[in-house]
Amino acid sequence: MNHRRSQPKLGRGGPHRLAMLRNLSRSLALHGRIRTTMGRAKALRSLVGPAIAARACAWAQTDGSIGRARFVRVIVRKDFRRRGDQATMCSVVLE
């Protein structure tokens, strides 16, 4: 049975949602910190967390930046809201 196994839709179709999450994960790996909405951050955390854990032990000797990143932390800033639609924004940080 597949109860409670759905992914967040994020207001997009399947290929667009996957491309957006892929772009967010690349930006996170490149810069180490990104600012995005709360829903996107939660979806990104579930996607990137297992990948970082798997790569951390495999790339520890070759690439220091990914090897040091052990988990993904979502920092919620309750007071910061985006202008226009008042969406709750947060920072996603590799640690």
Residue pairs with C-beta under 8 A, 6 or more apart in sequence:
7 17
7 43
8 39
8 42
8 43
9 17
10 17
10 20
10 39
10 40
10 43
12 20
20 40
21 40
21 43
21 44
21 47
24 34
24 36
24 40
24 44
24 92
25 44
25 47
25 48
25 51
27 34
28 34
28 44
28 48
28 72
28 92
28 94
29 66
29 94
32 65
32 69
32 93
32 94
33 91
33 92
33 93
33 94
34 91
34 92
35 89
35 90
35 91
35 92
36 44
36 89
36 90
36 92
37 82
37 87
37 88
37 89
37 90
38 76
38 87
38 88
38 89
38 90
41 74
41 90
41 92
42 74
44 72
44 92
45 72
45 74
45 92
48 72
49 71
49 72
52 66
52 69
52 70
52 71
52 72
52 94
53 70
53 71
55 66
56 66
56 67
56 68
56 69
56 70
59 66
59 67
60 67
61 67
69 94
69 95
70 95
71 95
72 92
72 93
72 94
72 95
73 92
73 93
73 94
73 95
74 90
74 91
74 92
74 93
75 90
75 91
75 92
75 93
76 88
76 90
77 89
77 90
77 91
78 88
80 88
80 89
80 90
81 87
81 88
81 89
82 89
